[in-house]
Amino acid sequence: MERQTAAMRALSRWAFPELEQAADDQPASIEQARTERRRQADVSHSAALRRARAERAARQAGTAVAQPLAVHARREHAD
């Protein structure tokens, strides 16, 4: 049985060499998903901080805050 298993593994490595190489070079798909979610959360957080700081500065200066078009478009579709 062990000899058969070793032969099947050898055939698998021969048939799919890139899979073994990719497994060593890249993080697992779960880690990739976590990394991407974290990156998106960081981007979203940074944008929220910029908006909040702009709104605070506008309130203190007594002026209106200019919002990007994407924010207006989302609000129109949400109504």
PDB file of N, CA, C and O in Angstrom:
ATOM      1  N   MET A   1       0.822  -1.192   0.000  1.00  0.00           N
ATOM      2  CA  MET A   1       0.000   0.000   0.000  1.00  0.00           C
ATOM      3  C   MET A   1       0.866   1.256   0.000  1.00  0.00           C
ATOM      4  O   MET A   1       0.557   2.214  -0.708  1.00  0.00           O
ATOM      5  N   GLU A   2       1.953   1.267   0.788  1.00  0.00           N
ATOM      6  CA  GLU A   2       2.821   2.438   0.837  1.00  0.00           C
ATOM      7  C   GLU A   2       3.485   2.690  -0.508  1.00  0.00           C
ATOM      8  O   GLU A   2       3.644   3.836  -0.930  1.00  0.00           O
ATOM      9  N   ARG A   3       3.871   1.610  -1.175  1.00  0.00           N
ATOM     10  CA  ARG A   3       4.512   1.738  -2.484  1.00  0.00           C
ATOM     11  C   ARG A   3       3.523   2.332  -3.494  1.00  0.00           C
ATOM     12  O   ARG A   3       3.895   3.147  -4.338  1.00  0.00           O
ATOM     13  N   GLN A   4       2.277   1.914  -3.395  1.00  0.00           N
ATOM     14  CA  GLN A   4       1.242   2.424  -4.282  1.00  0.00           C
ATOM     15  C   GLN A   4       1.004   3.916  -4.023  1.00  0.00           C
ATOM     16  O   GLN A   4       0.868   4.695  -4.967  1.00  0.00           O
ATOM     17  N   THR A   5       0.956   4.307  -2.767  1.00  0.00           N
ATOM     18  CA  THR A   5       0.763   5.709  -2.403  1.00  0.00           C
ATOM     19  C   THR A   5       1.918   6.561  -2.918  1.00  0.00           C
ATOM     20  O   THR A   5       1.698   7.635  -3.477  1.00  0.00           O
ATOM     21  N   ALA A   6       3.140   6.088  -2.734  1.00  0.00           N
ATOM     22  CA  ALA A   6       4.314   6.819  -3.218  1.00  0.00           C
ATOM     23  C   ALA A   6       4.269   6.964  -4.734  1.00  0.00           C
ATOM     24  O   ALA A   6       4.618   8.019  -5.263  1.00  0.00           O
ATOM     25  N   ALA A   7       3.850   5.932  -5.430  1.00  0.00           N
ATOM     26  CA  ALA A   7       3.758   5.995  -6.889  1.00  0.00           C
ATOM     27  C   ALA A   7       2.697   7.000  -7.326  1.00  0.00           C
ATOM     28  O   ALA A   7       2.905   7.747  -8.282  1.00  0.00           O
ATOM     29  N   MET A   8       1.573   7.024  -6.638  1.00  0.00           N
ATOM     30  CA  MET A   8       0.510   7.976  -6.977  1.00  0.00           C
ATOM     31  C   MET A   8       0.954   9.417  -6.717  1.00  0.00           C
ATOM     32  O   MET A   8       0.639  10.311  -7.502  1.00  0.00           O
ATOM     33  N   ARG A   9       1.675   9.645  -5.634  1.00  0.00           N
ATOM     34  CA  ARG A   9       2.186  10.985  -5.349  1.00  0.00           C
ATOM     35  C   ARG A   9       3.190  11.424  -6.407  1.00  0.00           C
ATOM     36  O   ARG A   9       3.189  12.580  -6.830  1.00  0.00           O
ATOM     37  N   ALA A  10       4.042  10.505  -6.831  1.00  0.00           N
ATOM     38  CA  ALA A  10       5.015  10.820  -7.873  1.00  0.00           C
ATOM     39  C   ALA A  10       4.302  11.168  -9.181  1.00  0.00           C
ATOM     40  O   ALA A  10       4.672  12.127  -9.858  1.00  0.00           O
ATOM     41  N   LEU A  11       3.291  10.394  -9.529  1.00  0.00           N
ATOM     42  CA  LEU A  11       2.521  10.688 -10.734  1.00  0.00           C
ATOM     43  C   LEU A  11       1.805  12.035 -10.619  1.00  0.00           C
ATOM     44  O   LEU A  11       1.732  12.792 -11.587  1.00  0.00           O
ATOM     45  N   SER A  12       1.290  12.319  -9.455  1.00  0.00           N
ATOM     46  CA  SER A  12       0.607  13.586  -9.238  1.00  0.00           C
ATOM     47  C   SER A  12       1.573  14.762  -9.390  1.00  0.00           C
ATOM     48  O   SER A  12       1.233  15.763 -10.021  1.00  0.00           O
ATOM     49  N   ARG A  13       2.773  14.649  -8.814  1.00  0.00           N
ATOM     50  CA  ARG A  13       3.775  15.707  -8.952  1.00  0.00           C
ATOM     51  C   ARG A  13       4.166  15.889 -10.410  1.00  0.00           C
ATOM     52  O   ARG A  13       4.390  17.011 -10.863  1.00  0.00           O
ATOM     53  N   TRP A  14       4.248  14.790 -11.141  1.00  0.00           N
ATOM     54  CA  TRP A  14       4.610  14.860 -12.551  1.00  0.00           C
ATOM     55  C   TRP A  14       3.481  15.500 -13.364  1.00  0.00           C
ATOM     56  O   TRP A  14       3.741  16.304 -14.259  1.00  0.00           O
ATOM     57  N   ALA A  15       2.234  15.147 -13.056  1.00  0.00           N
ATOM     58  CA  ALA A  15       1.085  15.637 -13.812  1.00  0.00           C
ATOM     59  C   ALA A  15       0.739  17.089 -13.481  1.00  0.00           C
ATOM     60  O   ALA A  15       0.293  17.836 -14.352  1.00  0.00           O
ATOM     61  N   PHE A  16       0.945  17.487 -12.228  1.00  0.00           N
ATOM     62  CA  PHE A  16       0.565  18.832 -11.788  1.00  0.00           C
ATOM     63  C   PHE A  16       1.724  19.521 -11.075  1.00  0.00           C
ATOM     64  O   PHE A  16       1.628  19.780  -9.876  1.00  0.00           O
ATOM     65  N   PRO A  17       2.806  19.823 -11.769  1.00  0.00           N
ATOM     66  CA  PRO A  17       3.972  20.406 -11.098  1.00  0.00           C
ATOM     67  C   PRO A  17       3.722  21.814 -10.559  1.00  0.00           C
ATOM     68  O   PRO A  17       4.289  22.181  -9.530  1.00  0.00           O
ATOM     69  N   GLU A  18       2.892  22.605 -11.226  1.00  0.00           N
ATOM     70  CA  GLU A  18       2.660  23.979 -10.794  1.00  0.00           C
ATOM     71  C   GLU A  18       1.891  24.043  -9.482  1.00  0.00           C
ATOM     72  O   GLU A  18       2.053  25.007  -8.734  1.00  0.00           O
ATOM     73  N   LEU A  19       1.066  23.059  -9.180  1.00  0.00           N
ATOM     74  CA  LEU A  19       0.315  23.078  -7.931  1.00  0.00           C
ATOM     75  C   LEU A  19       1.244  23.009  -6.729  1.00  0.00           C
ATOM     76  O   LEU A  19       1.056  23.742  -5.758  1.00  0.00           O
ATOM     77  N   GLU A  20       2.231  22.149  -6.785  1.00  0.00           N
ATOM     78  CA  GLU A  20       3.182  22.025  -5.681  1.00  0.00           C
ATOM     79  C   GLU A  20       4.000  23.300  -5.540  1.00  0.00           C
ATOM     80  O   GLU A  20       4.244  23.770  -4.428  1.00  0.00           O
ATOM     81  N   GLN A  21       4.420  23.853  -6.660  1.00  0.00           N
ATOM     82  CA  GLN A  21       5.213  25.080  -6.645  1.00  0.00           C
ATOM     83  C   GLN A  21       4.383  26.243  -6.109  1.00  0.00           C
ATOM     84  O   GLN A  21       4.877  27.032  -5.303  1.00  0.00           O
ATOM     85  N   ALA A  22       3.141  26.360  -6.539  1.00  0.00           N
ATOM     86  CA  ALA A  22       2.272  27.446  -6.096  1.00  0.00           C
ATOM     87  C   ALA A  22       1.994  27.335  -4.602  1.00  0.00           C
ATOM     88  O   ALA A  22       1.915  28.350  -3.911  1.00  0.00           O
ATOM     89  N   ALA A  23       1.846  26.125  -4.103  1.00  0.00           N
ATOM     90  CA  ALA A  23       1.570  25.940  -2.679  1.00  0.00           C
ATOM     91  C   ALA A  23       2.733  26.431  -1.828  1.00  0.00           C
ATOM     92  O   ALA A  23       2.525  26.930  -0.722  1.00  0.00           O
ATOM     93  N   ASP A  24       3.943  26.296  -2.329  1.00  0.00           N
ATOM     94  CA  ASP A  24       5.103  26.744  -1.569  1.00  0.00           C
ATOM     95  C   ASP A  24       5.300  28.252  -1.650  1.00  0.00           C
ATOM     96  O   ASP A  24       5.754  28.869  -0.686  1.00  0.00           O
ATOM     97  N   ASP A  25       4.964  28.848  -2.784  1.00  0.00           N
ATOM     98  CA  ASP A  25       5.248  30.268  -3.011  1.00  0.00           C
ATOM     99  C   ASP A  25       4.162  31.196  -2.497  1.00  0.00           C
ATOM    100  O   ASP A  25       4.456  32.338  -2.141  1.00  0.00           O
ATOM    101  N   GLN A  26       2.923  30.744  -2.446  1.00  0.00           N
ATOM    102  CA  GLN A  26       1.816  31.621  -2.119  1.00  0.00           C
ATOM    103  C   GLN A  26       1.147  31.186  -0.821  1.00  0.00           C
ATOM    104  O   GLN A  26       1.135  30.006  -0.473  1.00  0.00           O
ATOM    105  N   PRO A  27       0.585  32.181  -0.104  1.00  0.00           N
ATOM    106  CA  PRO A  27      -0.161  31.811   1.093  1.00  0.00           C
ATOM    107  C   PRO A  27      -1.434  31.054   0.719  1.00  0.00           C
ATOM    108  O   PRO A  27      -1.884  31.109  -0.425  1.00  0.00           O
ATOM    109  N   ALA A  28      -1.993  30.367   1.667  1.00  0.00           N
ATOM    110  CA  ALA A  28      -3.223  29.605   1.435  1.00  0.00           C
ATOM    111  C   ALA A  28      -4.340  30.558   1.021  1.00  0.00           C
ATOM    112  O   ALA A  28      -4.283  31.750   1.324  1.00  0.00           O
ATOM    113  N   SER A  29      -5.340  30.047   0.341  1.00  0.00           N
ATOM    114  CA  SER A  29      -6.422  30.899  -0.147  1.00  0.00           C
ATOM    115  C   SER A  29      -7.152  31.608   0.995  1.00  0.00           C
ATOM    116  O   SER A  29      -7.638  32.724   0.815  1.00  0.00           O
ATOM    117  N   ILE A  30      -7.231  30.984   2.145  1.00  0.00           N
ATOM    118  CA  ILE A  30      -7.859  31.631   3.300  1.00  0.00           C
ATOM    119  C   ILE A  30      -7.038  32.849   3.713  1.00  0.00           C
ATOM    120  O   ILE A  30      -7.591  33.910   4.003  1.00  0.00           O
ATOM    121  N   GLU A  31      -5.729  32.692   3.739  1.00  0.00           N
ATOM    122  CA  GLU A  31      -4.862  33.817   4.088  1.00  0.00           C
ATOM    123  C   GLU A  31      -4.956  34.925   3.042  1.00  0.00           C
ATOM    124  O   GLU A  31      -4.928  36.106   3.388  1.00  0.00           O
ATOM    125  N   GLN A  32      -5.067  34.557   1.772  1.00  0.00           N
ATOM    126  CA  GLN A  32      -5.221  35.556   0.720  1.00  0.00           C
ATOM    127  C   GLN A  32      -6.512  36.333   0.916  1.00  0.00           C
ATOM    128  O   GLN A  32      -6.533  37.556   0.777  1.00  0.00           O
ATOM    129  N   ALA A  33      -7.579  35.633   1.235  1.00  0.00           N
ATOM    130  CA  ALA A  33      -8.866  36.296   1.449  1.00  0.00           C
ATOM    131  C   ALA A  33      -8.799  37.226   2.658  1.00  0.00           C
ATOM    132  O   ALA A  33      -9.313  38.344   2.611  1.00  0.00           O
ATOM    133  N   ARG A  34      -8.178  36.775   3.722  1.00  0.00           N
ATOM    134  CA  ARG A  34      -8.021  37.634   4.913  1.00  0.00           C
ATOM    135  C   ARG A  34      -7.209  38.869   4.595  1.00  0.00           C
ATOM    136  O   ARG A  34      -7.553  39.976   5.010  1.00  0.00           O
ATOM    137  N   THR A  35      -6.131  38.677   3.859  1.00  0.00           N
ATOM    138  CA  THR A  35      -5.267  39.801   3.493  1.00  0.00           C
ATOM    139  C   THR A  35      -6.036  40.802   2.638  1.00  0.00           C
ATOM    140  O   THR A  35      -5.935  42.009   2.853  1.00  0.00           O
ATOM    141  N   GLU A  36      -6.797  40.309   1.676  1.00  0.00           N
ATOM    142  CA  GLU A  36      -7.575  41.203   0.811  1.00  0.00           C
ATOM    143  C   GLU A  36      -8.658  41.930   1.597  1.00  0.00           C
ATOM    144  O   GLU A  36      -8.859  43.129   1.407  1.00  0.00           O
ATOM    145  N   ARG A  37      -9.361  41.215   2.482  1.00  0.00           N
ATOM    146  CA  ARG A  37     -10.383  41.863   3.327  1.00  0.00           C
ATOM    147  C   ARG A  37      -9.754  42.932   4.197  1.00  0.00           C
ATOM    148  O   ARG A  37     -10.317  44.015   4.359  1.00  0.00           O
ATOM    149  N   ARG A  38      -8.580  42.635   4.764  1.00  0.00           N
ATOM    150  CA  ARG A  38      -7.906  43.605   5.622  1.00  0.00           C
ATOM    151  C   ARG A  38      -7.487  44.834   4.823  1.00  0.00           C
ATOM    152  O   ARG A  38      -7.608  45.963   5.300  1.00  0.00           O
ATOM    153  N   ARG A  39      -6.991  44.609   3.596  1.00  0.00           N
ATOM    154  CA  ARG A  39      -6.580  45.728   2.749  1.00  0.00           C
ATOM    155  C   ARG A  39      -7.789  46.600   2.418  1.00  0.00           C
ATOM    156  O   ARG A  39      -7.702  47.827   2.472  1.00  0.00           O
ATOM    157  N   GLN A  40      -8.916  45.974   2.076  1.00  0.00           N
ATOM    158  CA  GLN A  40     -10.123  46.742   1.764  1.00  0.00           C
ATOM    159  C   GLN A  40     -10.625  47.509   2.991  1.00  0.00           C
ATOM    160  O   GLN A  40     -11.080  48.646   2.871  1.00  0.00           O
ATOM    161  N   ALA A  41     -10.542  46.895   4.149  1.00  0.00           N
ATOM    162  CA  ALA A  41     -10.950  47.576   5.377  1.00  0.00           C
ATOM    163  C   ALA A  41     -10.053  48.770   5.656  1.00  0.00           C
ATOM    164  O   ALA A  41     -10.533  49.819   6.087  1.00  0.00           O
ATOM    165  N   ASP A  42      -8.771  48.624   5.419  1.00  0.00           N
ATOM    166  CA  ASP A  42      -7.842  49.740   5.621  1.00  0.00           C
ATOM    167  C   ASP A  42      -8.132  50.888   4.661  1.00  0.00           C
ATOM    168  O   ASP A  42      -8.073  52.055   5.047  1.00  0.00           O
ATOM    169  N   VAL A  43      -8.444  50.559   3.418  1.00  0.00           N
ATOM    170  CA  VAL A  43      -8.783  51.591   2.434  1.00  0.00           C
ATOM    171  C   VAL A  43     -10.051  52.319   2.850  1.00  0.00           C
ATOM    172  O   VAL A  43     -10.117  53.547   2.801  1.00  0.00           O
ATOM    173  N   SER A  44     -11.056  51.558   3.260  1.00  0.00           N
ATOM    174  CA  SER A  44     -12.321  52.139   3.689  1.00  0.00           C
ATOM    175  C   SER A  44     -12.131  53.023   4.922  1.00  0.00           C
ATOM    176  O   SER A  44     -12.698  54.112   5.011  1.00  0.00           O
ATOM    177  N   HIS A  45     -11.332  52.544   5.862  1.00  0.00           N
ATOM    178  CA  HIS A  45     -11.055  53.306   7.085  1.00  0.00           C
ATOM    179  C   HIS A  45     -10.353  54.620   6.759  1.00  0.00           C
ATOM    180  O   HIS A  45     -10.700  55.665   7.310  1.00  0.00           O
ATOM    181  N   SER A  46      -9.376  54.570   5.871  1.00  0.00           N
ATOM    182  CA  SER A  46      -8.644  55.780   5.481  1.00  0.00           C
ATOM    183  C   SER A  46      -9.576  56.792   4.818  1.00  0.00           C
ATOM    184  O   SER A  46      -9.490  57.991   5.084  1.00  0.00           O
ATOM    185  N   ALA A  47     -10.462  56.306   3.957  1.00  0.00           N
ATOM    186  CA  ALA A  47     -11.409  57.200   3.289  1.00  0.00           C
ATOM    187  C   ALA A  47     -12.362  57.835   4.299  1.00  0.00           C
ATOM    188  O   ALA A  47     -12.678  59.020   4.197  1.00  0.00           O
ATOM    189  N   ALA A  48     -12.814  57.055   5.264  1.00  0.00           N
ATOM    190  CA  ALA A  48     -13.714  57.583   6.294  1.00  0.00           C
ATOM    191  C   ALA A  48     -13.015  58.651   7.125  1.00  0.00           C
ATOM    192  O   ALA A  48     -13.615  59.673   7.457  1.00  0.00           O
ATOM    193  N   LEU A  49     -11.755  58.418   7.459  1.00  0.00           N
ATOM    194  CA  LEU A  49     -11.007  59.433   8.211  1.00  0.00           C
ATOM    195  C   LEU A  49     -10.854  60.720   7.413  1.00  0.00           C
ATOM    196  O   LEU A  49     -11.014  61.814   7.953  1.00  0.00           O
ATOM    197  N   ARG A  50     -10.546  60.588   6.126  1.00  0.00           N
ATOM    198  CA  ARG A  50     -10.414  61.791   5.287  1.00  0.00           C
ATOM    199  C   ARG A  50     -11.724  62.564   5.228  1.00  0.00           C
ATOM    200  O   ARG A  50     -11.733  63.789   5.347  1.00  0.00           O
ATOM    201  N   ARG A  51     -12.843  61.841   5.043  1.00  0.00           N
ATOM    202  CA  ARG A  51     -14.143  62.515   4.996  1.00  0.00           C
ATOM    203  C   ARG A  51     -14.453  63.207   6.319  1.00  0.00           C
ATOM    204  O   ARG A  51     -14.898  64.355   6.333  1.00  0.00           O
ATOM    205  N   ALA A  52     -14.217  62.513   7.426  1.00  0.00           N
ATOM    206  CA  ALA A  52     -14.515  63.093   8.736  1.00  0.00           C
ATOM    207  C   ALA A  52     -13.670  64.332   8.999  1.00  0.00           C
ATOM    208  O   ALA A  52     -14.166  65.329   9.524  1.00  0.00           O
ATOM    209  N   ARG A  53     -12.406  64.267   8.636  1.00  0.00           N
ATOM    210  CA  ARG A  53     -11.537  65.429   8.838  1.00  0.00           C
ATOM    211  C   ARG A  53     -11.967  66.600   7.961  1.00  0.00           C
ATOM    212  O   ARG A  53     -11.933  67.749   8.400  1.00  0.00           O
ATOM    213  N   ALA A  54     -12.374  66.314   6.720  1.00  0.00           N
ATOM    214  CA  ALA A  54     -12.838  67.372   5.824  1.00  0.00           C
ATOM    215  C   ALA A  54     -14.121  67.996   6.358  1.00  0.00           C
ATOM    216  O   ALA A  54     -14.280  69.216   6.325  1.00  0.00           O
ATOM    217  N   GLU A  55     -15.037  67.161   6.851  1.00  0.00           N
ATOM    218  CA  GLU A  55     -16.286  67.679   7.408  1.00  0.00           C
ATOM    219  C   GLU A  55     -16.036  68.532   8.642  1.00  0.00           C
ATOM    220  O   GLU A  55     -16.651  69.585   8.806  1.00  0.00           O
ATOM    221  N   ARG A  56     -15.134  68.080   9.515  1.00  0.00           N
ATOM    222  CA  ARG A  56     -14.817  68.851  10.713  1.00  0.00           C
ATOM    223  C   ARG A  56     -14.183  70.189  10.341  1.00  0.00           C
ATOM    224  O   ARG A  56     -14.530  71.223  10.912  1.00  0.00           O
ATOM    225  N   ALA A  57     -13.261  70.171   9.392  1.00  0.00           N
ATOM    226  CA  ALA A  57     -12.609  71.405   8.968  1.00  0.00           C
ATOM    227  C   ALA A  57     -13.627  72.358   8.335  1.00  0.00           C
ATOM    228  O   ALA A  57     -13.553  73.570   8.540  1.00  0.00           O
ATOM    229  N   ALA A  58     -14.570  71.818   7.572  1.00  0.00           N
ATOM    230  CA  ALA A  58     -15.589  72.650   6.948  1.00  0.00           C
ATOM    231  C   ALA A  58     -16.518  73.248   7.996  1.00  0.00           C
ATOM    232  O   ALA A  58     -16.894  74.416   7.900  1.00  0.00           O
ATOM    233  N   ARG A  59     -16.891  72.451   8.996  1.00  0.00           N
ATOM    234  CA  ARG A  59     -17.746  72.975  10.073  1.00  0.00           C
ATOM    235  C   ARG A  59     -17.044  74.100  10.818  1.00  0.00           C
ATOM    236  O   ARG A  59     -17.649  75.127  11.125  1.00  0.00           O
ATOM    237  N   GLN A  60     -15.778  73.901  11.103  1.00  0.00           N
ATOM    238  CA  GLN A  60     -15.027  74.911  11.841  1.00  0.00           C
ATOM    239  C   GLN A  60     -14.845  76.175  11.007  1.00  0.00           C
ATOM    240  O   GLN A  60     -14.814  77.276  11.556  1.00  0.00           O
ATOM    241  N   ALA A  61     -14.727  76.034   9.702  1.00  0.00           N
ATOM    242  CA  ALA A  61     -14.556  77.183   8.813  1.00  0.00           C
ATOM    243  C   ALA A  61     -15.902  77.776   8.410  1.00  0.00           C
ATOM    244  O   ALA A  61     -15.952  78.884   7.875  1.00  0.00           O
ATOM    245  N   GLY A  62     -16.995  77.052   8.661  1.00  0.00           N
ATOM    246  CA  GLY A  62     -18.326  77.545   8.318  1.00  0.00           C
ATOM    247  C   GLY A  62     -18.650  77.416   6.840  1.00  0.00           C
ATOM    248  O   GLY A  62     -19.459  78.181   6.316  1.00  0.00           O
ATOM    249  N   THR A  63     -18.034  76.464   6.163  1.00  0.00           N
ATOM    250  CA  THR A  63     -18.300  76.253   4.736  1.00  0.00           C
ATOM    251  C   THR A  63     -18.900  74.875   4.523  1.00  0.00           C
ATOM    252  O   THR A  63     -18.904  74.036   5.424  1.00  0.00           O
ATOM    253  N   ALA A  64     -19.408  74.654   3.315  1.00  0.00           N
ATOM    254  CA  ALA A  64     -19.974  73.349   2.961  1.00  0.00           C
ATOM    255  C   ALA A  64     -18.850  72.407   2.539  1.00  0.00           C
ATOM    256  O   ALA A  64     -17.811  72.838   2.041  1.00  0.00           O
ATOM    257  N   VAL A  65     -19.079  71.134   2.747  1.00  0.00           N
ATOM    258  CA  VAL A  65     -18.107  70.113   2.368  1.00  0.00           C
ATOM    259  C   VAL A  65     -18.427  69.634   0.962  1.00  0.00           C
ATOM    260  O   VAL A  65     -19.566  69.269   0.673  1.00  0.00           O
ATOM    261  N   ALA A  66     -17.434  69.632   0.090  1.00  0.00           N
ATOM    262  CA  ALA A  66     -17.619  69.100  -1.264  1.00  0.00           C
ATOM    263  C   ALA A  66     -17.453  67.584  -1.193  1.00  0.00           C
ATOM    264  O   ALA A  66     -16.414  67.083  -0.762  1.00  0.00           O
ATOM    265  N   GLN A  67     -18.492  66.858  -1.624  1.00  0.00           N
ATOM    266  CA  GLN A  67     -18.435  65.403  -1.589  1.00  0.00           C
ATOM    267  C   GLN A  67     -18.156  64.868  -2.983  1.00  0.00           C
ATOM    268  O   GLN A  67     -18.596  65.458  -3.970  1.00  0.00           O
ATOM    269  N   PRO A  68     -17.437  63.768  -3.078  1.00  0.00           N
ATOM    270  CA  PRO A  68     -17.176  63.171  -4.385  1.00  0.00           C
ATOM    271  C   PRO A  68     -18.471  62.715  -5.056  1.00  0.00           C
ATOM    272  O   PRO A  68     -19.459  62.436  -4.377  1.00  0.00           O
ATOM    273  N   LEU A  69     -18.467  62.640  -6.384  1.00  0.00           N
ATOM    274  CA  LEU A  69     -19.661  62.241  -7.126  1.00  0.00           C
ATOM    275  C   LEU A  69     -20.141  60.847  -6.760  1.00  0.00           C
ATOM    276  O   LEU A  69     -21.346  60.592  -6.762  1.00  0.00           O
ATOM    277  N   ALA A  70     -19.242  59.956  -6.450  1.00  0.00           N
ATOM    278  CA  ALA A  70     -19.624  58.583  -6.118  1.00  0.00           C
ATOM    279  C   ALA A  70     -20.527  58.546  -4.891  1.00  0.00           C
ATOM    280  O   ALA A  70     -21.432  57.715  -4.816  1.00  0.00           O
ATOM    281  N   VAL A  71     -20.296  59.429  -3.936  1.00  0.00           N
ATOM    282  CA  VAL A  71     -21.126  59.471  -2.733  1.00  0.00           C
ATOM    283  C   VAL A  71     -22.532  59.921  -3.104  1.00  0.00           C
ATOM    284  O   VAL A  71     -23.510  59.349  -2.623  1.00  0.00           O
ATOM    285  N   HIS A  72     -22.647  60.965  -3.975  1.00  0.00           N
ATOM    286  CA  HIS A  72     -23.954  61.433  -4.389  1.00  0.00           C
ATOM    287  C   HIS A  72     -24.707  60.352  -5.165  1.00  0.00           C
ATOM    288  O   HIS A  72     -25.904  60.163  -4.953  1.00  0.00           O
ATOM    289  N   ALA A  73     -24.029  59.654  -6.047  1.00  0.00           N
ATOM    290  CA  ALA A  73     -24.662  58.621  -6.855  1.00  0.00           C
ATOM    291  C   ALA A  73     -25.198  57.488  -5.978  1.00  0.00           C
ATOM    292  O   ALA A  73     -26.295  56.984  -6.218  1.00  0.00           O
ATOM    293  N   ARG A  74     -24.444  57.095  -4.982  1.00  0.00           N
ATOM    294  CA  ARG A  74     -24.897  56.029  -4.091  1.00  0.00           C
ATOM    295  C   ARG A  74     -26.128  56.459  -3.325  1.00  0.00           C
ATOM    296  O   ARG A  74     -27.054  55.668  -3.146  1.00  0.00           O
ATOM    297  N   ARG A  75     -26.156  57.690  -2.874  1.00  0.00           N
ATOM    298  CA  ARG A  75     -27.316  58.161  -2.111  1.00  0.00           C
ATOM    299  C   ARG A  75     -28.552  58.244  -2.985  1.00  0.00           C
ATOM    300  O   ARG A  75     -29.651  57.951  -2.516  1.00  0.00           O
ATOM    301  N   GLU A  76     -28.404  58.635  -4.247  1.00  0.00           N
ATOM    302  CA  GLU A  76     -29.547  58.724  -5.141  1.00  0.00           C
ATOM    303  C   GLU A  76     -30.130  57.340  -5.382  1.00  0.00           C
ATOM    304  O   GLU A  76     -31.351  57.179  -5.406  1.00  0.00           O
ATOM    305  N   HIS A  77     -29.270  56.333  -5.563  1.00  0.00           N
ATOM    306  CA  HIS A  77     -29.758  54.977  -5.818  1.00  0.00           C
ATOM    307  C   HIS A  77     -30.338  54.341  -4.567  1.00  0.00           C
ATOM    308  O   HIS A  77     -31.185  53.453  -4.657  1.00  0.00           O
ATOM    309  N   ALA A  78     -29.896  54.782  -3.415  1.00  0.00           N
ATOM    310  CA  ALA A  78     -30.372  54.192  -2.164  1.00  0.00           C
ATOM    311  C   ALA A  78     -31.793  54.656  -1.841  1.00  0.00           C
ATOM    312  O   ALA A  78     -32.522  53.950  -1.144  1.00  0.00           O
ATOM    313  N   ASP A  79     -32.199  55.825  -2.333  1.00  0.00           N
ATOM    314  CA  ASP A  79     -33.527  56.352  -2.025  1.00  0.00           C
ATOM    315  C   ASP A  79     -34.618  55.680  -2.777  1.00  0.00           C
ATOM    316  O   ASP A  79     -35.787  56.027  -2.612  1.00  0.00           O
TER     317      ASP A  79
END
